[in-house]
Structure formats: structure tokens, C-alpha cells
């Protein structure tokens, strides 16, 4: 879905790996710590009951899954809402993979093949997707503020993203708990409809973000066309995912899979340079100069 500026595969795998290993292990430690704290302060222990499922798990797991996003937030690859959704989904799906595996094994050992099949269906199509969507929500908020204006917005949006992720997680877990204690099918039906609905909302947000990415590419490359670095005709092609994916608009001597990412990265670095901290300007200027030279060489201009 990240059509214009694909993320480094190694970083996506590292983010996925964090969710699968670091996020899970830290969540176990965090759940135990929160349980002990609640016992000491309020005299309440979750003990694996409803409180643990609906409150402790969403709070702790969303924080541990999202922690790695804070560690890579400063990277230039992480520069907008789309990137936040991609990295967040990677961390969430990594977490879901490990958690699901543990549930699958437990279900088979306790209930046999029938219980295993039911668990695989529910956790793969819904619980796993929920984990990806919840962390993607936090990632979207972080990506949104990366180059946004206003100190209040930069503080408030991540908090909103984290709370929304926790609420989605609690909604799913709570629906399962209610369904388990009720003879009605309504709680499960609401949950099964709710998760795909949230997926569609997240996809819509991604499309909106991609629309603004297209506008950014078009705006930032106008200067490059005026400087003679890229052809004027490419201003109508590079910002369009469909047009840039087509054939025939580049000479046979130009390698499209190299030129298109270079031109796109150049546009985004120029956008970032206008909004970065003064101390980062020299670094961006150096990278922009190198990208312009690479674009020229690729086009043989």
C-alpha cells in the first residue's frame, strides 16, 4: 500500500521481529509489573481474569508493541502517516504471530483438533488483524506529527493514537469476554463486524495520506524541472502511481526502477528539509545534492 516511497525491507523485518520477540517478552514483564503494582496500590490482582484481558493486556501490549516505533521515529524513512501505518502494522503483526502460535499450541493440547481449528480461525482473521491495526493506529499518529506544526499537536496526537489503539484492543478482548459469559451471539457478531470496519477506516486513512504524498511529490519536483534536473513532462507522471507504473514514458536507456525512487526520495527530502530542525539542515542539503546528482546521472542529463 505504500506506493510512492517504499520502506527498507530490513527495517520492516526488524520492526516485525521486535513485535514477535521483544514486544511479547516485554509485554509479559509489563503485565506482571502492572499486576503487582495494582495489588500493592489498590489491593487488586488481575490473576488472568476479566480485568487482565480487558484492561491490563490492551494497556501493556500496545505500549510494548509501539515502543520500537519511538526508537525508529527519528529516521528519515519514517516521514509521514503512511510510513507510520506500515511500521505499526509490521510490529503488531509480529506480536500477533508469536501470540497466535502460543494460543494455537495451547488450544490443541487442551481441546484437540476442533478447538485448534476454531482458535486458528478467530485469531488469524480477527485477533491478528486487530494487533496489526491497533499498532498501525499509533504509528499513523506518530507519522502525522513527524513534520506537523504546533507543539500541542505533537504532544496530543501520539496520546490520542495510543489511547485509540488500546481502545480497539479492549473492544475486541471485551467482546470475547462478554460472548464467553453470555448465551447471546450479539457480542461476537459486533466484534466480527467491528474489526473489518476498522480495517476499512485504516485503509481509507492510508489513501488520504497517499493523496497528500502525491501532492508533495508534484510540488517539490517543480523546482527540479525548472532547474532542468528532470523533464517537465515528468511532473504529470511521477506524482501519479498509475502513470509512473506504466511503460513508454522513459527512454530505453533509463532504468525506471532506479529513477522513480530517486526522484521520489528527492521530493520527500526537500519537503523534510523545509520542516526539520536547523541543526538537521546541513545533512538534508548534502543528501539533496547527492540525489540531484544521481537523478542527473540516471537520466544522462
C-alpha positions as a Markdown table, in Angstrom:
| # | Residue | x | y | z |
|---|---|---|---|---|
| 1 | Unk | 0.0 | 0.0 | 0.0 |
| 2 | Unk | 3.0 | 2.3 | 0.4 |
| 3 | Unk | 3.0 | 3.1 | -3.3 |
| 4 | Unk | 5.3 | 6.1 | -3.5 |
| 5 | Unk | 8.1 | 5.6 | -1.0 |
| 6 | Unk | 8.6 | 2.0 | 0.0 |
| 7 | Unk | 10.3 | 1.4 | 3.3 |
| 8 | Unk | 13.6 | -0.5 | 3.6 |
| 9 | Unk | 12.8 | -4.3 | 3.8 |
| 10 | Unk | 15.5 | -4.8 | 6.5 |
| 11 | Unk | 13.8 | -2.2 | 8.8 |
| 12 | Unk | 10.4 | -3.7 | 8.2 |
| 13 | Unk | 11.7 | -7.1 | 9.2 |
| 14 | Unk | 13.4 | -5.6 | 12.2 |
| 15 | Unk | 10.2 | -4.0 | 13.3 |
| 16 | Unk | 8.3 | -7.2 | 12.7 |
| 17 | Unk | 10.9 | -9.0 | 14.7 |
| 18 | Unk | 10.6 | -6.6 | 17.6 |
| 19 | Unk | 6.9 | -7.3 | 17.8 |
| 20 | Unk | 7.4 | -11.0 | 17.6 |
| 21 | Unk | 10.1 | -11.2 | 20.2 |
| 22 | Unk | 10.9 | -8.0 | 22.1 |
| 23 | Unk | 7.3 | -6.8 | 22.3 |
| 24 | Unk | 6.0 | -10.2 | 23.5 |
| 25 | Unk | 8.7 | -10.6 | 26.2 |
| 26 | Unk | 8.4 | -7.0 | 27.4 |
| 27 | Unk | 4.6 | -7.4 | 27.5 |
| 28 | Unk | 4.9 | -10.4 | 29.8 |
| 29 | Unk | 7.2 | -8.5 | 32.1 |
| 30 | Unk | 5.0 | -5.4 | 31.9 |
| 31 | Unk | 1.8 | -7.3 | 32.7 |
| 32 | Unk | 3.4 | -8.9 | 35.7 |
| 33 | Unk | 4.7 | -5.5 | 36.9 |
| 34 | Unk | 1.3 | -3.8 | 36.4 |
| 35 | Unk | -0.4 | -6.6 | 38.2 |
| 36 | Unk | 1.9 | -6.3 | 41.2 |
| 37 | Unk | 1.5 | -2.5 | 41.2 |
| 38 | Unk | -2.3 | -2.8 | 41.2 |
| 39 | Unk | -2.0 | -5.3 | 44.1 |
| 40 | Unk | 0.2 | -3.0 | 46.1 |
| 41 | Unk | -1.7 | 0.2 | 45.4 |
| 42 | Unk | -5.3 | -0.9 | 45.1 |
| 43 | Unk | -5.2 | -4.4 | 46.6 |
| 44 | Unk | -6.5 | -5.8 | 43.2 |
| 45 | Unk | -4.8 | -8.6 | 41.3 |
| 46 | Unk | -5.8 | -9.5 | 37.7 |
| 47 | Unk | -4.9 | -13.1 | 38.0 |
| 48 | Unk | -5.8 | -13.9 | 34.4 |
| 49 | Unk | -9.4 | -12.8 | 34.8 |
| 50 | Unk | -11.6 | -10.3 | 33.1 |
| 51 | Unk | -9.5 | -7.3 | 34.4 |
| 52 | Unk | -6.4 | -8.8 | 32.9 |
| 53 | Unk | -8.0 | -9.4 | 29.5 |
| 54 | Unk | -9.9 | -6.2 | 29.1 |
| 55 | Unk | -7.6 | -3.7 | 30.9 |
| 56 | Unk | -4.1 | -5.0 | 31.5 |
| 57 | Unk | -3.4 | -6.7 | 28.2 |
| 58 | Unk | -4.5 | -3.7 | 26.0 |
| 59 | Unk | -2.5 | -1.2 | 28.1 |
| 60 | Unk | 0.7 | -3.1 | 28.3 |
| 61 | Unk | 0.7 | -4.8 | 24.9 |
| 62 | Unk | 0.0 | -1.6 | 23.0 |
| 63 | Unk | 2.8 | 0.2 | 24.8 |
| 64 | Unk | 5.4 | -2.6 | 24.2 |
| 65 | Unk | 4.4 | -3.0 | 20.6 |
| 66 | Unk | 4.7 | 0.7 | 19.9 |
| 67 | Unk | 8.0 | 1.2 | 21.8 |
| 68 | Unk | 10.0 | 0.3 | 18.7 |
| 69 | Unk | 8.2 | 2.9 | 16.7 |
| 70 | Unk | 9.6 | 5.5 | 19.0 |
| 71 | Unk | 13.1 | 4.1 | 18.5 |
| 72 | Unk | 12.9 | 4.5 | 14.7 |
| 73 | Unk | 10.9 | 7.7 | 14.8 |
| 74 | Unk | 13.9 | 9.9 | 14.1 |
| 75 | Unk | 14.9 | 8.0 | 10.9 |
| 76 | Unk | 14.3 | 9.9 | 7.6 |
| 77 | Unk | 12.5 | 6.8 | 6.3 |
| 78 | Unk | 9.7 | 7.4 | 8.9 |
| 79 | Unk | 8.4 | 10.6 | 7.5 |
| 80 | Unk | 4.6 | 10.6 | 7.2 |
| 81 | Unk | 1.3 | 8.9 | 8.1 |
| 82 | Unk | 1.6 | 6.1 | 5.6 |
| 83 | Unk | 5.0 | 5.1 | 6.9 |
| 84 | Unk | 3.6 | 5.1 | 10.5 |
| 85 | Unk | 0.8 | 2.8 | 9.4 |
| 86 | Unk | 3.3 | 0.4 | 7.7 |
| 87 | Unk | 5.7 | 0.2 | 10.6 |
| 88 | Unk | 3.0 | 0.0 | 13.1 |
| 89 | Unk | 1.3 | -2.9 | 11.3 |
| 90 | Unk | 4.6 | -4.7 | 11.0 |
| 91 | Unk | 5.2 | -4.5 | 14.7 |
| 92 | Unk | 1.6 | -5.5 | 15.5 |
| 93 | Unk | 1.6 | -8.5 | 13.1 |
| 94 | Unk | 4.9 | -9.7 | 14.5 |
| 95 | Unk | 3.4 | -9.6 | 18.0 |
| 96 | Unk | 0.3 | -11.4 | 16.7 |
| 97 | Unk | 2.4 | -14.2 | 15.1 |
| 98 | Unk | 4.0 | -15.2 | 18.4 |
| 99 | Unk | 0.9 | -14.8 | 20.5 |
| 100 | Unk | -1.2 | -16.8 | 18.0 |
| 101 | Unk | 1.4 | -19.6 | 17.9 |
| 102 | Unk | 1.2 | -19.9 | 21.7 |
| 103 | Unk | -2.6 | -19.9 | 21.6 |
| 104 | Unk | -2.6 | -22.5 | 18.8 |
| 105 | Unk | -0.4 | -24.9 | 20.7 |
| 106 | Unk | -2.4 | -24.4 | 23.9 |
| 107 | Unk | -5.8 | -24.9 | 22.1 |
| 108 | Unk | -4.6 | -28.2 | 20.6 |
| 109 | Unk | -3.2 | -29.5 | 23.8 |
| 110 | Unk | -6.3 | -28.6 | 25.8 |
| 111 | Unk | -9.1 | -29.3 | 23.3 |
| 112 | Unk | -7.7 | -31.2 | 20.4 |
| 113 | Unk | -8.1 | -30.5 | 16.7 |
| 114 | Unk | -11.6 | -29.0 | 16.9 |
| 115 | Unk | -10.5 | -26.4 | 19.5 |
| 116 | Unk | -7.3 | -25.8 | 17.4 |
| 117 | Unk | -9.3 | -25.1 | 14.2 |
| 118 | Unk | -11.7 | -22.7 | 15.9 |
| 119 | Unk | -8.8 | -20.8 | 17.6 |
| 120 | Unk | -6.9 | -20.6 | 14.3 |
| 121 | Unk | -9.9 | -19.1 | 12.5 |
| 122 | Unk | -10.7 | -16.5 | 15.2 |
| 123 | Unk | -7.1 | -15.5 | 16.0 |
| 124 | Unk | -5.9 | -15.4 | 12.4 |
| 125 | Unk | -8.7 | -13.5 | 10.8 |
| 126 | Unk | -9.6 | -11.2 | 13.7 |
| 127 | Unk | -7.1 | -11.2 | 16.7 |
| 128 | Unk | -4.1 | -11.0 | 14.4 |
| 129 | Unk | -5.6 | -8.3 | 12.3 |
| 130 | Unk | -6.6 | -6.4 | 15.4 |
| 131 | Unk | -3.0 | -6.3 | 16.7 |
| 132 | Unk | -1.8 | -5.0 | 13.3 |
| 133 | Unk | -4.5 | -2.3 | 13.2 |
| 134 | Unk | -4.1 | -1.2 | 16.7 |
| 135 | Unk | -0.3 | -0.6 | 16.5 |
| 136 | Unk | -0.8 | 0.9 | 13.0 |
| 137 | Unk | -3.1 | 3.5 | 14.6 |
| 138 | Unk | -0.3 | 4.6 | 17.0 |
| 139 | Unk | 2.1 | 4.6 | 14.0 |
| 140 | Unk | -0.3 | 6.8 | 12.0 |
| 141 | Unk | -0.4 | 9.4 | 14.8 |
| 142 | Unk | 3.4 | 9.4 | 15.1 |
| 143 | Unk | 3.8 | 9.7 | 11.3 |
| 144 | Unk | 1.3 | 12.6 | 11.2 |
| 145 | Unk | 3.3 | 14.7 | 13.7 |
| 146 | Unk | 6.7 | 14.0 | 12.2 |
| 147 | Unk | 6.7 | 17.2 | 10.3 |
| 148 | Unk | 3.5 | 18.8 | 11.6 |
| 149 | Unk | 3.3 | 22.3 | 13.0 |
| 150 | Unk | 2.4 | 23.1 | 16.6 |
| 151 | Unk | 3.9 | 21.8 | 19.9 |
| 152 | Unk | 0.4 | 21.0 | 21.3 |
| 153 | Unk | -0.5 | 18.9 | 18.3 |
| 154 | Unk | 2.8 | 17.0 | 18.5 |
| 155 | Unk | 2.1 | 16.0 | 22.1 |
| 156 | Unk | -1.7 | 15.4 | 21.8 |
| 157 | Unk | -1.8 | 13.2 | 18.7 |
| 158 | Unk | 0.5 | 10.4 | 19.9 |
| 159 | Unk | -1.6 | 10.2 | 23.1 |
| 160 | Unk | -4.8 | 10.0 | 21.0 |
| 161 | Unk | -3.2 | 7.3 | 18.8 |
| 162 | Unk | -2.1 | 5.2 | 21.8 |
| 163 | Unk | -5.5 | 5.5 | 23.5 |
| 164 | Unk | -7.3 | 4.6 | 20.3 |
| 165 | Unk | -5.0 | 1.6 | 19.9 |
| 166 | Unk | -5.8 | 0.5 | 23.5 |
| 167 | Unk | -9.5 | 1.0 | 23.0 |
| 168 | Unk | -9.6 | -1.1 | 19.8 |
| 169 | Unk | -7.7 | -3.8 | 21.7 |
| 170 | Unk | -10.0 | -3.6 | 24.7 |
| 171 | Unk | -13.1 | -3.6 | 22.4 |
| 172 | Unk | -12.0 | -6.9 | 20.8 |
| 173 | Unk | -11.0 | -8.6 | 24.1 |
| 174 | Unk | -14.0 | -7.3 | 25.9 |
| 175 | Unk | -16.3 | -8.6 | 23.2 |
| 176 | Unk | -14.8 | -12.1 | 23.5 |
| 177 | Unk | -15.2 | -12.0 | 27.3 |
| 178 | Unk | -18.8 | -10.9 | 27.1 |
| 179 | Unk | -19.5 | -13.6 | 24.5 |
| 180 | Unk | -18.0 | -16.2 | 26.7 |
| 181 | Unk | -20.3 | -15.2 | 29.6 |
| 182 | Unk | -23.4 | -14.7 | 27.6 |
| 183 | Unk | -25.7 | -17.0 | 25.6 |
| 184 | Unk | -26.3 | -14.3 | 23.1 |
| 185 | Unk | -24.3 | -14.2 | 19.8 |
| 186 | Unk | -24.6 | -10.4 | 19.6 |
| 187 | Unk | -21.2 | -9.6 | 21.3 |
| 188 | Unk | -19.3 | -11.8 | 18.9 |
| 189 | Unk | -21.2 | -10.5 | 15.9 |
| 190 | Unk | -20.4 | -6.9 | 16.9 |
| 191 | Unk | -16.7 | -7.8 | 17.3 |
| 192 | Unk | -16.6 | -9.7 | 14.0 |
| 193 | Unk | -18.2 | -6.7 | 12.2 |
| 194 | Unk | -16.2 | -4.1 | 14.1 |
| 195 | Unk | -12.7 | -5.3 | 13.2 |
| 196 | Unk | -13.3 | -5.3 | 9.4 |
| 197 | Unk | -14.9 | -1.9 | 9.7 |
| 198 | Unk | -11.9 | -0.5 | 11.4 |
| 199 | Unk | -9.7 | -2.1 | 8.8 |
| 200 | Unk | -11.6 | -0.2 | 6.1 |
| 201 | Unk | -11.2 | 3.1 | 8.1 |
| 202 | Unk | -7.5 | 2.5 | 8.3 |
| 203 | Unk | -7.3 | 1.8 | 4.6 |
| 204 | Unk | -9.2 | 5.0 | 3.9 |
| 205 | Unk | -6.7 | 6.9 | 6.1 |
| 206 | Unk | -3.9 | 5.4 | 4.1 |
| 207 | Unk | -5.4 | 6.5 | 0.8 |
| 208 | Unk | -5.8 | 10.1 | 2.2 |
| 209 | Unk | -2.2 | 10.0 | 3.2 |
| 210 | Unk | -1.1 | 8.7 | -0.2 |
| 211 | Unk | -3.1 | 11.6 | -1.8 |
| 212 | Unk | -1.1 | 14.1 | 0.1 |
| 213 | Unk | 2.2 | 12.3 | -0.7 |
| 214 | Unk | 1.3 | 12.7 | -4.4 |
| 215 | Unk | 0.7 | 16.4 | -3.9 |
| 216 | Unk | 4.0 | 16.7 | -2.1 |
| 217 | Unk | 5.9 | 15.0 | -4.9 |
| 218 | Unk | 4.3 | 17.3 | -7.5 |
| 219 | Unk | 5.0 | 20.4 | -5.5 |
| 220 | Unk | 8.6 | 19.6 | -4.6 |
| 221 | Unk | 9.6 | 18.4 | -8.1 |
| 222 | Unk | 8.5 | 21.6 | -9.9 |
| 223 | Unk | 11.8 | 23.3 | -8.9 |
| 224 | Unk | 13.7 | 20.3 | -10.2 |
| 225 | Unk | 12.0 | 20.7 | -13.6 |
| 226 | Unk | 12.7 | 24.4 | -13.6 |
| 227 | Unk | 16.4 | 23.7 | -12.8 |
| 228 | Unk | 16.5 | 21.2 | -15.7 |
| 229 | Unk | 17.2 | 18.2 | -13.5 |
| 230 | Unk | 14.1 | 16.3 | -14.5 |
| 231 | Unk | 12.0 | 16.8 | -17.7 |
| 232 | Unk | 8.9 | 19.0 | -17.5 |
| 233 | Unk | 6.8 | 16.2 | -18.8 |
| 234 | Unk | 7.6 | 14.0 | -15.8 |
| 235 | Unk | 5.7 | 16.4 | -13.4 |
| 236 | Unk | 2.5 | 14.9 | -14.6 |
| 237 | Unk | 3.8 | 11.3 | -14.3 |
| 238 | Unk | 5.9 | 11.0 | -11.1 |
| 239 | Unk | 3.1 | 12.1 | -8.7 |
| 240 | Unk | 0.7 | 9.5 | -10.2 |
| 241 | Unk | 1.1 | 5.9 | -9.1 |
| 242 | Unk | -0.7 | 4.6 | -12.2 |
| 243 | Unk | 1.1 | 6.8 | -14.7 |
| 244 | Unk | 4.6 | 6.1 | -13.2 |
| 245 | Unk | 3.8 | 2.4 | -13.3 |
| 246 | Unk | 3.1 | 2.5 | -17.0 |
| 247 | Unk | 5.6 | 2.0 | -19.8 |
| 248 | Unk | 6.8 | 4.1 | -22.7 |
| 249 | Unk | 7.3 | 7.4 | -20.8 |
| 250 | Unk | 11.1 | 6.9 | -20.3 |
| 251 | Unk | 13.8 | 6.3 | -22.9 |
| 252 | Unk | 15.1 | 2.7 | -23.0 |
| 253 | Unk | 18.4 | 3.8 | -21.7 |
| 254 | Unk | 16.9 | 5.0 | -18.4 |
| 255 | Unk | 16.3 | 2.4 | -15.7 |
| 256 | Unk | 12.9 | 3.1 | -14.3 |
| 257 | Unk | 13.2 | 1.1 | -11.1 |
| 258 | Unk | 16.2 | 3.4 | -10.2 |
| 259 | Unk | 15.0 | 6.7 | -11.5 |
| 260 | Unk | 11.5 | 6.7 | -10.0 |
| 261 | Unk | 12.6 | 6.0 | -6.3 |
| 262 | Unk | 15.5 | 8.6 | -6.7 |
| 263 | Unk | 13.1 | 11.3 | -7.9 |
| 264 | Unk | 10.5 | 10.4 | -5.2 |
| 265 | Unk | 13.1 | 10.4 | -2.4 |
| 266 | Unk | 14.4 | 13.8 | -3.7 |
| 267 | Unk | 10.9 | 15.3 | -3.4 |
| 268 | Unk | 10.4 | 13.9 | 0.2 |
| 269 | Unk | 13.9 | 15.1 | 1.4 |
| 270 | Unk | 13.2 | 18.6 | 0.1 |
| 271 | Unk | 9.8 | 18.5 | 1.9 |
| 272 | Unk | 11.6 | 17.3 | 5.1 |
| 273 | Unk | 14.3 | 19.9 | 4.8 |
| 274 | Unk | 11.8 | 22.8 | 4.9 |
| 275 | Unk | 10.3 | 21.4 | 8.2 |
| 276 | Unk | 13.3 | 20.0 | 10.0 |
| 277 | Unk | 15.3 | 21.4 | 12.9 |
| 278 | Unk | 18.0 | 24.0 | 12.0 |
| 279 | Unk | 20.7 | 21.5 | 13.1 |
| 280 | Unk | 19.5 | 19.0 | 10.5 |
| 281 | Unk | 19.5 | 21.4 | 7.5 |
| 282 | Unk | 23.2 | 20.7 | 6.5 |
| 283 | Unk | 22.6 | 16.9 | 6.5 |
| 284 | Unk | 19.5 | 17.3 | 4.3 |
| 285 | Unk | 21.3 | 19.7 | 2.0 |
| 286 | Unk | 24.1 | 17.2 | 1.5 |
| 287 | Unk | 21.6 | 14.4 | 0.7 |
| 288 | Unk | 19.6 | 16.5 | -1.6 |
| 289 | Unk | 22.7 | 17.5 | -3.6 |
| 290 | Unk | 23.6 | 13.8 | -3.9 |
| 291 | Unk | 20.1 | 12.8 | -5.0 |
| 292 | Unk | 20.1 | 15.5 | -7.7 |
| 293 | Unk | 23.5 | 14.3 | -9.0 |
| 294 | Unk | 22.1 | 10.7 | -9.0 |
| 295 | Unk | 19.0 | 11.7 | -10.9 |
| 296 | Unk | 21.1 | 13.5 | -13.5 |
| 297 | Unk | 23.3 | 10.5 | -14.0 |
| 298 | Unk | 20.4 | 8.2 | -14.3 |
| 299 | Unk | 18.7 | 10.4 | -16.9 |
| 300 | Unk | 22.1 | 11.1 | -18.6 |
| 301 | Unk | 21.3 | 14.8 | -18.4 |
